[in-house]
Every structure is written in structure tokens, then in C-alpha cells.
Amino acid sequence: MDLEGGLVLGTPYNRISIPNTGGTQFDLGKNNFEVQPLAYSRVRLGVTFNDRHTITALYAPLTATYKGQFDQVVNFNGLAYAPNEAITAKYQFNSYRLTYRYAIVRSERFRLGVGLTAKIRDADVRLISDSQDTHFSNVGFVPLLNIFSMYRLSNRWRIMLEADALAGAGPGRAEDVFLGLGYDFGPKFGLRAGYRVVEGGADVESVYNFTWINYAAIGATYRF
């Protein structure tokens, strides 16, 4: 069982246009908006067979709140939001993932595994003003490549890299990457701390959205 939590450090960009054609593109990561301080958490359950085959299930919810104002009229989901009007934007990006990974390298100090992740994306963008409130939801399936790498600096300290990612010629991309340092208290329990980045989005008829989210992450793993 693996638990992770921490803080969202910021969103360098969060570009949105709903609908893609006819909507106004705006960027919650810049302009006149600020993301509110946000704690996050995620939980993962997994099992490993024969020290090679790993199956995990992950639940990673996230809702970020932005406050600010537009500097022009913004057409969003059929409504027009006036400039210089106080706006609260809620950006939900929940993720459900099932992963299979195979350890292709498993030496005493170094491990490397590759696999596939099936991801369900549950997204929702909501704009709230004093006079209007509307939201757009989008649920979709995304196949991802999974990579896990770990190098032991000593019996207890280790460096870790894990990623779910997809980038190609299609209408979207997705990356969720963690890089950090771990410490094992024993064979059953360990802690880690590091940096996580989630980036990606889609450019389709109903929605244009690409975002980049930075996290400061702390995690704990218990092995039964």
C-alpha cells in the first residue's frame, strides 16, 4: 500500500477553451489569476509476483481553485464573462489508473521496469462569477506507458523515478513524473520525498485544455 501527499506548488500554465471553436482561450496559470494553496493526496494498492510482475491500482484526485479576473470578454461553455469581474475557477482533474509493469532489470542495486497503464480521466472546469456559474465535464480513457527506475545508494537510501506518459501525433498528451529520494526503515516500511509534475491535455472539438502542475510530494509505502 502506498500513500502520497503534499502541496501543489503552482501551475505554470492552464490553457482552456470550451468549446475549442467558438470559445475564448484563457490561461488560469497566468494573466490575472492565482491558484489557492492546495494540499493533495493519492493512494495506490499493488501486488508483485515472482519479483518481476507488478499490478497496481491508483486513485489520484485533484481540484485546484483559482481566483482572479479576465481582461477581456471570455466566452466559456455558452456564457460570456465580462472583463474585470471577480471570477472563481475550479479545475478538477481526477485520475483512476490500473498498471501492469514487468521488471526487466533487477540487480541488487538497480531496478528497471516498464509496463502499461490504463487511465480514466475525470475532468471538470467551472467558472463562477456573481451572476453566472457554469461547468464542463469530460471523462475519457487514456493508455499510457509506465516506467519505474530505482537505484540504491545504500541499504536504506534510494533514488526513484516513476512515470506514466503518452506523447504522440494524436490530439493529446499526458505525463505524470515523480523524481525523489527514498529511505527504507526496514523490509516493510519506507518513506520518500521529491518532486512530481503532471502535464498534458487535449485538443479536440469539444475542448482545448493543456495544463502543467508542480507538486512537492511526500510518500509512505507499507509492504505486507
C-alpha positions, 0 to 999 in steps of 0.5 A: 500500500502506498500513500502520497501527499503534499502541496501543489506548488503552482501551475505554470500554465492552464490553457482552456477553451470550451468549446475549442471553436467558438470559445475564448482561450484563457490561461488560469496559470497566468494573466490575472489569476492565482491558484489557492494553496492546495494540499493533495493526496493519492493512494495506490494498492499493488501486488508483485509476483515472482519479483518481476510482475507488478499490478497496481491500482491508483486513485489520484484526485485533484481540484485546484481553485483559482481566483482572479479576473479576465481582461477581456470578454471570455466566452466559456461553455455558452456564457460570456464573462465580462472583463474585470469581474471577480471570477472563481475557477475550479479545475478538477482533474481526477485520475483512476489508473490500473498498471501492469509493469514487468521488471526487466532489470533487477540487480541488487542495486538497480531496478528497471521496469516498464509496463502499461497503464490504463487511465480514466480521466475525470475532468471538470472546469467551472467558472463562477462569477456573481451572476453566472456559474457554469461547468464542463465535464469530460471523462475519457480513457487514456493508455499510457506507458509506465516506467519505474527506475530505482537505484540504491545508494545504500541499504536504506537510501534510494533514488526513484523515478516513476512515470506514466506518459503518452506523447504522440501525433494524436490530439493529446498528451499526458505525463505524470513524473515523480523524481525523489529520494527514498529511505527504507526503515526496514523490509516493510516500511519506507518513506520518500520525498521529491518532486512530481509534475503532471502535464498534458491535455487535449485538443479536440472539438469539444475542448482545448485544455493543456495544463502543467502542475508542480507538486512537492510530494511526500510518500509512505509505502507499507509492504505486507 
